[in-house]
Amino acid sequence: MALKFKHVFAQLQMKIIFGEWPEGFRIPTEMELCEFYGVSRVTIRRALDGLVTQGYISRTRGRGSFVLFKRSVVGLGYPQIVTDSADKIPRGYYKILQKELVDASPTDKLQIGLTDKPEDKQIWHFKSLHLVDGKPSVLSDYYVAARFGSQIALLGETSEYSFFELLSKEFGQKCHFVEGKVAAINPNEEICKQLGIDCKMASLWCRGMCVLDDGTVIGRCTKVFNGLMYEFAVDSEVNFSASRH
């Protein structure tokens, strides 16, 4: 019974995730699903209850079951791979999972423009989780020069502002995500746990630099997006491997 329930749940979930059943769509009745999958009504009800629990559908007696699930579109076109601006990423809140001082690597020194001075030997590492309607949305890691990160480290554990917005407020200039690169990955167990996703499912990973309006490099960052919550739009004319963003 458990294997049948999981199989049906996964099949229905994929129909919703891949858009075959869009938001507002009335899904087939329990009896229609029983006939289609060749399983009992108990199995179908368990699968549908799972979809309700995870926010994919709503069920109303006498009306039926309707798709609630909708993913937001994240633009991946030139000149920026992804931003934290309100018109791209749904508003929610941000939770700092980790903040620590770590030794700067030779790559950090080169990319961030660190010197050999004692104050540049370490950089701040911040791990941030963006939540929308209580659901994990984007997991981010930021590696920031100490002279910039020390001020951010004094802030609280949660914020309504993204890391880029916090930097912009602190330094009076807009902070941009530049030189972005993207890839599809199968996240490790830690990332999957934090985002609440199946490790077998591909997720979008991107990395880039945090740069102020005047060209000052703040640091570098990587992001992993919850593929259950986002769709990704790419300009087919953009050659990411050849373009410098």
Order of alpha helices (4+ residues) and beta strands (2+ residues): alpha-alpha-alpha-beta-beta-beta-beta-alpha-beta-beta-alpha-beta-alpha-beta-alpha-beta-beta-beta
